[in-house]
């Protein structure tokens, strides 16, 4: 490959991908090509960005505690006050193991300064336990995406839509976009769609699995107990929409997902679907994030960060630029995509209904 035009080609459409591209260029002086477009405006929700998550590892709570203020300031510069909102999400579970995991998460959150309180069973239904995480932050994706154009332009990030992508075994990449060829020293596949679309099969990590997911939007109905709810057993998110409907997304094909959502909402609730879609997403076998070069030398993969992904972007940019703190580097290096059982204990919560070992 000839001398590359760019240091990094970031593939992805999520806030994490856009933040990573802008930070590598604007804060670390790298030449960055962003391959992908924004997604919040034209499809049903497939993800959510929160300053909390269903995590059990204390080092992950500690990392979030350090990064949330920094990420919030960055988002404020990009999108103003409308880029973030405060919310009190509820995580809930039913059954012994999942309820134990929920209790552990609550104690972890409390230990790192988050007001995590039990939820009255009357709000959740018989046999369910829950916790509310007070004053969490949620990214408003449409508002943030509207600010990305100016911010990325100021950082000299070049944006394209790819027609053809060729990733070499050493991670270098050639991109054909609008009939023009571009090259970069390192491909970074920053969301599930990018990994599934562009990662060569010879570089596919054994740690990753593709699963069927679904997203459903309902017509206006009775409000949820909180604007954001997550059932740990299934990994299904329920979110209240501004017009009064409910958006749900999570693992499963459309038929089983629809039945599960109806069960979560309650048989007495009148629910009509306004839209639905099925898609594929990635999960890791141990529930922990997967980061770094596939096969140890190939494209960089970013997967499994869950709702906290965008809030990790500043540290991830530092790590990729070789400027991470010792604590940040240790967190990322223990969660490499090619890790083995001897790499150290990083396993986290795995929803029981996705059919993978915990």
C-alpha positions as CSV (number, residue, x, y, z in Angstrom):
1,X,0.0,0.0,0.0
2,X,1.3,3.5,-0.9
3,X,1.7,6.2,1.7
4,X,-1.6,6.6,3.5
5,X,-3.6,9.8,3.4
6,X,-5.0,9.2,6.9
7,X,-3.8,7.8,10.2
8,X,-7.2,6.4,11.1
9,X,-10.4,5.5,9.1
10,X,-13.2,5.4,11.7
11,X,-16.2,3.3,10.5
12,X,-19.5,3.8,12.3
13,X,-22.6,5.9,12.7
14,X,-23.1,6.0,16.4
15,X,-22.2,8.9,18.7
16,X,-19.2,6.9,19.9
17,X,-17.8,6.6,16.3
18,X,-18.3,10.4,15.7
19,X,-16.8,11.4,19.1
20,X,-13.8,9.1,18.5
21,X,-13.1,10.6,15.1
22,X,-13.4,14.2,16.3
23,X,-11.2,13.6,19.4
24,X,-8.5,11.8,17.5
25,X,-8.3,14.6,15.0
26,X,-9.0,17.7,17.2
27,X,-7.3,16.7,20.5
28,X,-4.6,14.4,19.2
29,X,-3.7,15.8,15.9
30,X,-4.3,12.7,13.8
31,X,-5.5,12.7,10.2
32,X,-9.0,11.0,10.4
33,X,-11.4,9.8,7.8
34,X,-15.0,9.1,9.1
35,X,-16.8,6.4,7.1
36,X,-20.5,6.5,7.9
37,X,-23.5,8.8,8.4
38,X,-25.7,9.7,11.4
39,X,-28.6,7.4,12.1
40,X,-30.9,8.7,14.8
41,X,-33.3,10.5,12.4
42,X,-34.2,7.7,10.0
43,X,-34.7,4.4,11.9
44,X,-36.2,2.9,15.0
45,X,-34.0,3.1,18.1
46,X,-31.4,0.4,18.3
47,X,-29.4,1.8,21.2
48,X,-29.2,4.4,24.0
49,X,-26.3,6.4,25.5
50,X,-26.3,6.5,29.3
51,X,-23.7,7.5,31.9
52,X,-24.6,4.3,33.7
53,X,-25.0,0.7,32.6
54,X,-25.7,-2.9,33.7
55,X,-22.1,-3.4,34.8
56,X,-20.7,-5.3,37.8
57,X,-17.0,-4.6,37.6
58,X,-15.8,-1.9,40.0
59,X,-13.0,-0.7,37.7
60,X,-15.7,0.0,35.0
61,X,-17.7,2.1,37.5
62,X,-14.5,3.9,38.5
63,X,-13.7,4.6,34.8
64,X,-17.1,6.0,34.2
65,X,-16.9,8.2,37.2
66,X,-13.7,9.8,35.8
67,X,-15.0,10.2,32.3
68,X,-18.6,11.3,32.6
69,X,-17.7,15.0,33.5
70,X,-15.2,15.2,30.7
71,X,-17.5,13.7,28.1
72,X,-20.4,15.9,29.3
73,X,-18.2,19.0,28.7
74,X,-17.4,17.8,25.2
75,X,-21.0,17.2,24.3
76,X,-21.9,20.6,25.7
77,X,-19.4,22.2,23.3
78,X,-20.8,20.2,20.4
79,X,-24.6,20.4,21.0
80,X,-25.2,22.9,23.8
81,X,-27.5,22.3,26.7
82,X,-29.9,20.2,24.5
83,X,-27.2,17.5,24.0
84,X,-27.7,15.9,27.4
85,X,-30.7,15.4,29.7
86,X,-30.9,14.0,33.3
87,X,-32.9,10.8,33.8
88,X,-33.6,8.2,36.5
89,X,-33.5,4.9,34.7
90,X,-34.8,1.7,36.3
91,X,-33.0,-1.6,36.0
92,X,-35.1,-4.6,37.0
93,X,-35.0,-8.4,37.1
94,X,-36.9,-11.5,38.1
95,X,-35.4,-14.7,39.4
96,X,-32.6,-15.5,41.8
97,X,-29.4,-15.1,39.7
98,X,-30.6,-12.0,37.9
99,X,-31.9,-10.4,41.1
100,X,-28.5,-11.2,42.8
101,X,-26.7,-9.5,39.8
102,X,-29.0,-6.5,40.2
103,X,-28.2,-6.2,43.9
104,X,-24.5,-6.4,43.1
105,X,-24.9,-3.6,40.5
106,X,-26.7,-1.4,43.0
107,X,-24.0,-1.8,45.6
108,X,-21.3,-1.1,43.0
109,X,-23.1,2.1,41.9
110,X,-23.5,3.3,45.4
111,X,-19.9,2.6,46.2
112,X,-18.9,5.0,43.4
113,X,-21.2,7.9,44.4
114,X,-24.4,7.1,42.4
115,X,-27.7,7.3,44.2
116,X,-29.0,3.8,43.5
117,X,-32.2,3.0,45.3
118,X,-34.6,0.0,45.5
119,X,-37.8,0.3,43.5
120,X,-41.2,-0.5,45.1
121,X,-42.4,-3.9,43.7
122,X,-45.8,-2.3,43.2
123,X,-44.3,-0.3,40.3
124,X,-42.7,-3.4,38.6
125,X,-45.1,-6.3,39.0
126,X,-45.0,-9.4,41.1
127,X,-41.7,-11.3,41.4
128,X,-39.6,-8.4,40.1
129,X,-36.9,-6.5,41.9
130,X,-35.6,-3.2,40.7
131,X,-33.3,-0.2,41.3
132,X,-33.5,3.4,40.2
133,X,-30.2,5.2,39.3
134,X,-30.8,8.8,40.2
135,X,-29.6,11.7,38.0
136,X,-28.0,9.7,35.2
137,X,-27.2,11.5,32.0
138,X,-28.6,10.5,28.6
139,X,-27.3,11.8,25.2
140,X,-30.0,13.3,23.0
141,X,-28.8,11.7,19.7
142,X,-30.7,13.9,17.2
143,X,-29.5,17.1,18.9
144,X,-25.9,15.8,19.2
145,X,-25.9,14.6,15.6
146,X,-27.0,18.0,14.4
147,X,-23.9,19.5,16.0
148,X,-21.4,17.0,14.7
149,X,-21.0,18.5,11.2
150,X,-19.6,21.8,12.5
151,X,-17.5,20.1,15.2
152,X,-16.0,17.5,12.9
153,X,-15.3,20.1,10.2
154,X,-13.4,22.2,12.7
155,X,-11.3,19.2,13.6
156,X,-10.6,18.6,9.8
157,X,-12.3,15.2,9.8
158,X,-13.1,14.1,6.3
159,X,-16.5,12.3,6.0
160,X,-17.4,9.8,3.2
161,X,-19.8,7.0,2.4
162,X,-17.9,3.8,1.3
163,X,-18.7,1.9,-1.8
164,X,-15.9,-0.7,-1.3
165,X,-13.5,-1.4,1.6
166,X,-10.4,-3.5,1.7
167,X,-8.8,-4.2,5.0
168,X,-5.3,-5.7,5.0
169,X,-4.0,-8.2,7.6
170,X,-2.0,-5.4,9.2
171,X,-5.1,-3.2,9.7
172,X,-4.3,-0.8,6.8
173,X,-7.4,0.0,4.7
174,X,-8.4,1.2,1.3
175,X,-11.8,2.9,0.8
176,X,-13.5,3.7,-2.4
177,X,-16.1,6.5,-2.0
178,X,-17.8,8.4,-4.7
179,X,-15.3,7.0,-7.2
180,X,-12.3,8.3,-5.1
181,X,-9.8,6.0,-3.4
182,X,-8.7,6.8,0.1
183,X,-6.2,4.9,2.4
184,X,-5.5,4.9,6.1
185,X,-2.9,3.3,8.3
186,X,-5.5,1.8,10.6
187,X,-9.1,0.8,10.2
188,X,-11.3,1.3,13.3
189,X,-14.6,-0.5,13.2
190,X,-16.5,1.5,15.9
191,X,-19.9,0.0,16.0
192,X,-21.7,-3.4,15.3
193,X,-22.8,-2.5,11.8
194,X,-19.3,-1.6,10.8
195,X,-17.8,-4.7,12.2
196,X,-20.3,-7.0,10.5
197,X,-20.1,-5.1,7.2
198,X,-16.3,-4.7,6.9
199,X,-14.3,-7.0,9.1
200,X,-12.6,-9.8,7.0
201,X,-13.7,-13.3,8.1
202,X,-10.1,-14.2,8.6
203,X,-9.8,-11.6,11.3
204,X,-13.2,-12.5,13.0
205,X,-12.6,-12.8,16.8
206,X,-14.0,-16.0,18.5
207,X,-15.2,-13.8,21.3
208,X,-17.9,-12.1,19.2
209,X,-21.3,-13.6,18.2
210,X,-23.9,-12.2,15.9
211,X,-27.5,-12.3,17.3
212,X,-30.9,-11.4,16.0
213,X,-32.3,-8.2,17.6
214,X,-35.5,-6.3,17.2
215,X,-36.9,-2.9,17.7
216,X,-40.6,-2.0,18.2
217,X,-42.3,1.4,18.5
218,X,-45.8,1.5,20.0
219,X,-48.6,4.1,19.6
220,X,-49.2,6.3,22.7
221,X,-50.1,4.3,25.8
222,X,-49.9,4.4,29.6
223,X,-46.6,5.7,30.9
224,X,-43.8,3.5,32.1
225,X,-42.6,3.5,35.7
226,X,-39.5,5.4,34.4
227,X,-38.5,7.0,31.1
228,X,-35.9,4.4,30.6
229,X,-36.2,0.8,31.9
230,X,-33.9,-2.3,31.4
231,X,-34.8,-5.8,32.1
232,X,-31.6,-7.7,33.0
233,X,-33.0,-11.1,32.2
234,X,-33.6,-10.4,28.6
235,X,-31.4,-7.3,27.9
236,X,-34.5,-5.4,26.6
237,X,-34.6,-1.7,27.0
238,X,-38.0,0.2,27.2
239,X,-37.9,3.9,26.6
240,X,-40.8,6.4,26.8
241,X,-41.1,8.6,23.7
242,X,-42.0,12.3,23.7
243,X,-45.3,11.6,21.8
244,X,-46.4,9.0,24.5
245,X,-45.4,5.8,22.8
246,X,-42.8,3.3,23.9
247,X,-39.7,2.2,22.0
248,X,-38.3,-1.2,22.9
249,X,-35.2,-2.9,21.6
250,X,-33.2,-5.9,22.5
251,X,-32.3,-9.5,21.6
252,X,-34.7,-11.9,19.8
253,X,-36.4,-12.3,16.5
254,X,-39.5,-10.2,15.9
255,X,-42.1,-12.7,17.1
256,X,-40.4,-13.7,20.4
257,X,-39.3,-10.1,21.0
258,X,-42.9,-8.8,20.5
259,X,-44.2,-11.4,22.9
260,X,-41.6,-10.6,25.5
261,X,-42.3,-6.8,25.3
262,X,-46.0,-7.4,25.7
263,X,-45.3,-9.5,28.8
264,X,-43.1,-6.7,30.2
265,X,-45.7,-4.1,29.6
266,X,-48.5,-6.1,31.1
267,X,-51.4,-7.9,29.5
268,X,-53.8,-5.2,30.7
269,X,-52.0,-2.4,28.8
270,X,-53.5,-1.5,25.5
271,X,-50.5,-1.5,23.1
272,X,-50.6,-1.1,19.3
273,X,-47.4,-1.3,17.3
274,X,-46.5,1.7,15.1
275,X,-43.4,0.2,13.7
276,X,-41.0,-2.8,14.0
277,X,-37.8,-4.0,12.5
278,X,-35.4,-6.8,12.9
279,X,-31.6,-6.5,12.7
280,X,-28.4,-8.2,13.8
281,X,-26.1,-7.0,16.6
282,X,-23.0,-8.3,18.3
283,X,-22.5,-9.7,21.8
284,X,-19.4,-11.0,23.5
285,X,-19.4,-14.4,25.1
286,X,-18.4,-13.1,28.5
287,X,-20.5,-9.9,28.5
288,X,-17.5,-7.6,28.7
289,X,-16.4,-5.1,26.1
290,X,-14.1,-6.2,23.3
291,X,-11.6,-3.7,22.0
292,X,-8.3,-3.5,20.0
293,X,-6.9,-5.2,17.0
294,X,-8.6,-8.3,15.6
295,X,-6.1,-11.2,15.4
296,X,-3.7,-8.9,17.3
297,X,-2.6,-7.1,14.1
298,X,-5.7,-6.3,12.0
299,X,-8.5,-3.8,12.1
300,X,-9.4,-2.2,15.5
301,X,-12.7,-3.5,16.8
302,X,-15.0,-1.8,19.3
303,X,-17.9,-3.9,20.6
304,X,-19.8,-4.7,23.7
305,X,-19.6,-1.3,25.4
306,X,-23.3,-1.2,25.8
307,X,-25.1,2.1,26.7
308,X,-22.0,3.6,28.3
309,X,-20.0,3.5,25.0
310,X,-20.1,7.2,24.1
311,X,-19.0,8.2,27.6
312,X,-15.8,6.2,27.2
313,X,-14.9,8.0,24.0
314,X,-12.3,10.4,25.4
315,X,-10.3,7.6,27.1
316,X,-10.6,5.4,24.0
317,X,-9.2,8.2,21.9
318,X,-6.3,8.7,24.3
319,X,-5.6,4.9,24.3
320,X,-5.6,4.8,20.5
321,X,-3.3,7.8,20.3
322,X,-0.9,6.3,22.8
323,X,-1.7,8.9,25.5
324,X,-3.9,7.0,27.9
325,X,-3.3,7.2,31.6
326,X,-2.0,4.0,33.3
327,X,-5.5,3.3,34.7
328,X,-7.2,3.8,31.3
329,X,-4.6,1.7,29.5
330,X,-5.0,-1.1,32.0
331,X,-8.8,-1.1,31.6
332,X,-8.6,-1.3,27.8
333,X,-5.7,-3.8,27.7
334,X,-7.6,-6.2,29.9
335,X,-10.5,-6.2,27.5
336,X,-8.7,-6.9,24.2
337,X,-10.8,-8.5,21.6
338,X,-8.4,-11.4,21.3
339,X,-8.3,-12.1,25.0
340,X,-8.2,-15.6,26.5
341,X,-9.3,-17.0,29.8
342,X,-5.8,-16.3,31.1
343,X,-6.1,-12.6,30.4
344,X,-7.6,-11.8,33.7
345,X,-11.2,-11.6,35.1
346,X,-13.3,-9.1,33.1
347,X,-16.6,-11.1,32.6
348,X,-19.7,-9.0,33.1
349,X,-23.4,-9.4,33.0
350,X,-24.8,-11.6,30.2
351,X,-28.6,-11.6,29.7
352,X,-29.9,-15.1,30.2
353,X,-32.2,-15.0,27.1
354,X,-29.5,-14.5,24.5
355,X,-28.5,-18.1,24.8
356,X,-24.8,-17.6,25.7
357,X,-22.9,-18.9,28.7
358,X,-22.6,-16.4,31.6
